[in-house]
Amino acid sequence: MADITIKLFANLREIADESSLQLSGETVQDILFALVEKHPALDELVFERKGDDLKLCGYINVFLNGDNIKHMEELDTKVNDGDELGVFPPVSGG
C-alpha cells in the first residue's frame, strides 16, 4: 500500500475541517474510500451510488500529481508512495 497526501479544497476542506491528510491505498478509489470513511459527510459529495454502481460525482475533479484522473484510469488509477491527490469541488466566482 502507498502512503499519499490528499488535499481538499473549498467546501470539502470546510466539511472535513482539514486541508490535507495522509491516507493509504493502492488506487485512487482506495484513497477516496479511506477519505469518506474518515469523513463520512464527504461521501455524497464525492461519490454517486446507484445500487452497486459507483462513480465520482460528475462535478468533482480529482488530480493525481497534477494530472486529472479522467485522463488516466479514473478510480482504478494506481498510486505510489509520496503521490499527491487533490480533490476539487465545483467553484464559481468572478
Secondary structure in CASP SS format (residue, H / E / C, confidence):
PFRMAT SS
TARGET T0000
AUTHOR 0000-0000-0000
METHOD secondary structure of the structure
MODEL  1
M C 1.00
A E 1.00
D E 1.00
I E 1.00
T E 1.00
I E 1.00
K E 1.00
L E 1.00
F C 1.00
A H 1.00
N H 1.00
L H 1.00
R H 1.00
E H 1.00
I H 1.00
A H 1.00
D C 1.00
E C 1.00
S C 1.00
S E 1.00
L E 1.00
Q E 1.00
L E 1.00
S E 1.00
G E 1.00
E C 1.00
T E 1.00
V H 1.00
Q H 1.00
D H 1.00
I H 1.00
L H 1.00
F H 1.00
A H 1.00
L H 1.00
V H 1.00
E H 1.00
K H 1.00
H C 1.00
P H 1.00
A H 1.00
L H 1.00
D H 1.00
E H 1.00
L H 1.00
V H 1.00
F E 1.00
E E 1.00
R E 1.00
K E 1.00
G C 1.00
D C 1.00
D E 1.00
L E 1.00
K E 1.00
L E 1.00
C C 1.00
G C 1.00
Y C 1.00
I C 1.00
N E 1.00
V E 1.00
F E 1.00
L E 1.00
N C 1.00
G C 1.00
D E 1.00
N E 1.00
I H 1.00
K H 1.00
H H 1.00
M C 1.00
E C 1.00
E H 1.00
L H 1.00
D H 1.00
T C 1.00
K E 1.00
V C 1.00
N C 1.00
D C 1.00
G C 1.00
D C 1.00
E E 1.00
L E 1.00
G E 1.00
V E 1.00
F E 1.00
P C 1.00
P C 1.00
V C 1.00
S C 1.00
G C 1.00
G C 1.00
END
